[in-house]
Amino acid sequence: MAYRQLIFIVSIVVLGTACRKNRIPREEGSLRFTESIQVDGLSRTAIIQLPANYYDGSNFPVIIAMHGGGGTGEQFERSTGLTEKAATKGYIVVYPDGVKSNKGLKVQTWNAGGCCDYAMDQNIDDVKFISHLIDRIAGKFSINTQRVYATGHSNGGMMAYRLACELPSKIAAIAPNGSTMMIQPCNPGRPVPILHMHSKLDERVPYLGGVGTGFTNSNFPSISSVLAVWSVNNGCNPTPAITEKAGYTLKEWKDCNNAAIHYYLTNDGGHSWPGGKPGWSGGDNPSQSIDANDLMLAFFSQY
């Protein structure tokens, strides 16, 4: 009997330990963390923000939110207001930092393929960084690894496209804004749901394609051409349904293989996060026709 009791106690301890896997101690101020990992000899960092109900639940969805070129994770959090919105829906939000240039203003960028600057020039493996970062988060926090999403603005949105192309096993869906796809070819091997947001007034990454202001070395593909590629990959009807609304146009590729494509093109705003704040003191005023956070959270909830 004593032996059976011992086995029972040991089993309870083991099960209790398993249940606590991916958990961190409940302590003062423990909803926000700064993570640092070494990738290819570089120290890479990210801010991790947990929702208020984290310690009362488990298997939380995660959004990887990537800043634009010259920005930071902290700046992107402020300008988007995503932390507050995501918390109400029970999301963990991760704000990673791009790699910092060793020249001039030491701006941080992502290697999205054909863009941008230092990260591209040095062939920084940002896909590897994000992959390792997801693994680190999964090892420390209680997350649903089937519900990890990627979003980003400008260069960060371009990086989201690259993750969809090269890391689809870990990315459930993406929501790029004010960006385009710069990686060619793109062979993800599975459908990936896409929510793309853009402004007609965006001059830095023109929605019709071409060279944008501030990106003299990059010739951007049009958004229509990018989403046409993805409509084939996602098995959609190649002709999108078009809905005209006050302030924006919505194109929806339907009859897809459980991976819809939504494209919001606003008449107002510019190179900025819709419904947020300008990314910097001289930045474009954001569109008020749509709210990027609301659209994104609703879209991600389907996948």
C-alpha positions in Angstrom: 0.0 0.0 0.0 2.8 2.3 0.9 4.4 1.7 -2.5 1.2 2.5 -4.3 0.8 5.7 -2.3 4.4 6.6 -3.2 3.7 6.0 -6.9 0.5 8.1 -6.7 2.3 11.0 -5.0 5.1 10.9 -7.6 2.5 10.9 -10.4 0.8 13.9 -9.0 4.2 15.7 -8.8 5.0 14.8 -12.4 1.6 15.9 -13.7 1.8 19.1 -11.7 5.2 19.8 -13.2 3.9 19.1 -16.7 1.0 21.5 -16.2 3.4 24.2 -15.1 5.6 23.7 -18.2 5.9 26.9 -20.2 4.9 28.9 -17.1 6.7 31.6 -15.2 6.2 32.5 -11.5 3.4 34.9 -10.7 5.3 38.0 -9.3 5.0 41.7 -9.2 5.2 43.3 -12.7 5.5 40.0 -14.4 3.4 40.8 -17.4 6.2 42.4 -19.4 9.6 40.9 -20.2 12.6 41.7 -22.3 14.1 38.6 -24.0 17.6 38.4 -25.4 18.9 35.5 -27.5 22.1 34.9 -29.5 21.7 34.1 -33.2 24.7 33.8 -35.5 26.9 35.7 -33.0 24.4 38.6 -32.7 22.5 39.5 -29.5 18.9 39.9 -30.6 16.2 41.3 -28.4 12.4 41.5 -28.0 9.8 42.8 -25.7 7.2 40.3 -24.6 3.8 41.6 -23.3 1.4 39.2 -21.6 -2.3 39.9 -21.2 -3.7 40.6 -17.7 -5.4 37.2 -17.6 -2.2 35.3 -18.4 -1.8 33.5 -15.0 -5.5 32.4 -15.0 -5.3 30.7 -18.4 -3.2 28.7 -20.8 -2.4 28.2 -24.5 -2.4 31.9 -25.4 -2.2 33.0 -29.1 0.9 35.1 -30.0 1.4 38.0 -32.3 4.9 38.8 -33.6 4.7 42.5 -34.3 7.7 43.9 -36.3 8.6 47.6 -36.6 9.4 49.4 -39.8 12.9 50.3 -40.9 14.5 52.7 -38.5 12.1 51.9 -35.8 12.2 49.7 -32.7 9.9 47.3 -31.0 9.2 49.8 -28.2 8.4 52.5 -30.8 6.1 50.2 -32.8 4.2 49.3 -29.6 3.6 53.0 -28.9 2.5 53.9 -32.4 0.2 51.0 -33.0 -1.5 50.8 -29.6 -1.6 47.1 -30.2 -0.8 46.0 -26.6 -4.0 47.3 -25.2 -6.2 46.0 -27.9 -4.6 42.6 -28.0 -4.8 42.2 -24.2 -8.6 42.5 -24.4 -8.6 39.4 -26.7 -6.1 37.4 -24.6 -3.1 37.7 -27.0 0.6 37.7 -26.1 2.3 40.3 -28.2 6.0 40.1 -29.0 7.9 43.2 -30.3 11.3 42.0 -31.7 14.0 44.4 -32.8 15.6 44.3 -36.2 19.4 44.3 -36.5 21.2 47.5 -35.8 23.4 49.1 -38.5 27.1 49.7 -37.5 27.1 53.0 -39.4 25.5 56.5 -39.1 22.3 56.6 -37.1 22.5 52.8 -36.4 19.0 52.2 -37.7 17.4 48.8 -37.2 16.1 46.9 -40.2 14.9 43.5 -41.3 16.3 41.4 -44.1 13.0 40.9 -46.0 14.8 39.6 -49.2 15.1 42.6 -51.5 15.0 45.1 -48.7 16.3 46.7 -46.5 19.6 48.4 -46.0 22.0 47.0 -43.4 20.1 43.8 -42.7 19.8 42.9 -46.4 23.4 44.0 -47.2 24.8 41.8 -44.5 22.4 38.9 -45.3 21.2 38.8 -41.7 19.1 35.6 -41.2 16.0 37.2 -39.6 13.9 34.1 -40.4 16.2 32.1 -38.2 16.0 34.8 -35.5 12.2 34.8 -35.4 12.1 31.0 -35.5 14.4 30.8 -32.5 12.4 33.5 -30.8 9.2 31.5 -31.2 10.9 28.5 -29.7 12.2 30.5 -26.8 8.7 31.9 -26.1 7.2 28.4 -26.3 9.7 27.2 -23.8 9.0 29.9 -21.2 5.3 30.8 -21.6 2.0 29.0 -22.1 1.3 29.5 -25.8 -0.7 27.8 -28.5 2.1 27.1 -31.1 -0.6 26.6 -33.7 -1.8 30.2 -33.2 1.4 32.3 -33.8 0.8 35.2 -36.1 3.0 37.9 -37.7 2.3 41.5 -38.5 4.5 44.5 -39.3 4.6 47.9 -40.9 6.8 48.8 -43.9 10.0 46.8 -43.7 8.4 44.9 -40.8 5.5 44.0 -43.1 7.9 42.8 -45.7 9.4 40.6 -43.1 6.0 39.2 -42.3 5.7 38.2 -46.0 9.1 36.5 -45.8 8.0 34.5 -42.7 4.9 33.4 -44.6 7.1 32.2 -47.4 9.9 30.6 -45.4 8.5 29.8 -42.0 4.9 28.7 -42.6 5.2 25.8 -40.2 5.3 28.3 -37.3 3.2 31.2 -38.7 -0.6 30.7 -38.8 -1.5 34.0 -40.7 0.0 37.4 -41.4 -1.2 41.0 -41.5 1.3 43.3 -43.2 0.7 47.1 -43.5 2.2 49.6 -45.8 4.5 47.0 -47.2 5.0 44.5 -50.0 6.6 41.1 -50.6 10.3 41.4 -51.5 11.3 37.7 -51.4 11.4 35.8 -54.7 10.5 33.1 -55.3 8.0 32.4 -52.5 7.3 28.7 -52.1 5.6 28.2 -48.7 4.3 24.7 -49.4 0.9 25.5 -47.7 -1.8 28.2 -47.8 -1.2 31.2 -45.5 -4.1 33.6 -44.7 -3.2 37.2 -45.4 -4.7 40.5 -44.3 -3.0 43.4 -46.2 -3.6 47.0 -45.3 -2.3 50.0 -47.4 -3.0 53.6 -48.2 -3.4 55.1 -51.7 -1.4 58.1 -50.3 1.6 56.0 -49.2 4.6 57.4 -51.1 7.3 55.3 -49.4 5.9 51.9 -50.5 3.4 52.8 -53.4 0.6 50.3 -53.6 0.9 50.4 -57.4 4.6 49.4 -57.1 7.8 51.1 -58.2 10.4 53.1 -56.4 9.2 54.8 -53.2 10.6 57.8 -51.4 13.4 56.8 -49.0 13.9 53.5 -50.7 15.9 54.5 -53.8 17.5 51.0 -54.1 14.3 49.1 -54.1 11.8 48.6 -56.8 8.6 47.4 -55.1 6.1 44.9 -56.6 2.5 46.2 -56.7 0.2 44.8 -54.0 -2.1 43.4 -56.6 0.7 41.3 -58.2 1.8 40.0 -54.7 -1.7 39.0 -53.8 -2.3 37.4 -57.2 0.6 35.1 -56.4 -0.8 34.3 -53.0 -4.3 33.7 -54.4 -2.8 30.9 -56.5 -0.9 29.5 -53.5 -4.0 29.6 -51.3 -6.2 28.0 -53.9 -8.6 31.0 -54.2 -10.9 32.2 -56.9 -8.5 34.4 -58.8 -11.0 37.2 -59.2 -11.5 39.1 -55.9 -14.9 40.4 -54.7 -14.7 44.2 -54.4 -16.6 46.3 -51.9 -16.5 50.1 -51.9 -16.9 51.7 -48.5 -16.6 55.3 -47.3 -12.9 55.8 -47.1 -11.6 52.5 -48.4 -11.9 49.6 -50.8 -12.0 46.0 -49.7 -10.9 43.2 -52.0 -11.6 39.7 -50.8 -10.3 36.5 -52.5 -12.8 33.8 -51.7 -13.3 30.1 -52.2 -9.8 29.6 -50.8 -8.3 26.5 -49.1 -9.1 27.8 -45.6 -6.7 30.7 -46.1 -8.6 33.9 -47.2 -6.9 37.0 -48.5 -8.3 40.5 -47.5 -6.9 43.7 -48.9 -7.9 47.0 -47.4 -6.9 50.1 -49.5 -7.7 53.4 -47.8 -8.2 56.8 -49.4 -6.7 58.6 -46.4 -3.6 58.2 -44.3 -0.2 57.5 -45.6 2.8 55.4 -44.6 1.5 54.8 -41.1 -0.5 52.3 -39.0 -4.3 52.8 -39.5 -6.0 54.0 -36.4 -2.7 54.4 -34.6 -0.2 57.3 -34.2 2.5 58.6 -36.6 5.6 56.4 -36.3 7.8 59.4 -35.7 7.5 63.2 -35.2 7.4 63.9 -38.9 5.5 60.8 -39.9 2.3 60.6 -42.0 -1.0 60.9 -40.2 -2.6 57.4 -40.0 -5.8 56.5 -41.8 -9.0 56.9 -39.8 -11.1 54.9 -42.2 -10.1 51.6 -40.7 -8.5 50.4 -37.5 -5.7 48.0 -38.2 -5.7 46.4 -34.7 -9.4 45.6 -34.8 -9.3 44.2 -38.3 -6.2 42.1 -37.5 -7.5 40.6 -34.3 -10.8 39.7 -36.0 -8.9 38.1 -38.9 -6.4 36.2 -36.8 -9.2 34.8 -34.6 -10.4 32.7 -37.6 -7.1 30.8 -37.9 
